[in-house]
Amino acid sequence: MTGRETDWPVVASTTHAVALVPSRQQHLGTTLVVPRRHVFDPADLADDEATELYLMVRLMVDATMSSAQANYYHISQYVGAPGGEPIDHLHWRVEPRSQTPARKWSSIADVPATPQAELATIAARYRGFVAADPARSAMTAV
């Protein structure tokens, strides 16, 4: 998260956090909230980083519930490879849920990649939500 380009659409960003639409959508409308600084443990976050990350997670929950036609949501914290993720880096996965019951857990590596156009549509819908309220101005829509 050092600023290198990715094909994952960015929804919102701050100095310390970024929200992305990942390529593998186990639940369509999923976003990741990732610290810009590489850390493995939440205890390694400075207070200002932790605050921004929490506010970004909260924003993505709002966007999910308002824009993804979800009945509820699920938040998971991952640290990377031990959780089935491709890299060792702290992040949160915000997933819209409308299935009852929810799908059984599986490694994200087992989920097929979602087409880029669909990811862009999800990101645009969430960006619209973020941009619609001036109170969210600290979370800059990209």
Buried (B, 14 or more C-beta within 10 A) or exposed (E): BEEEEEEBBBBBBBEBBBBBBBBBBBBBBBBBBBBBBEBEEBEEBEEEBBBBBBBBBBBBBBBBBBBBEBEEBBBEEBBBEEBBBEEBBBBBBBBBBBEEEEEEEEEBEEBEEBEEEEBEBBBEBBBBBBBEEEEBEEBEBB
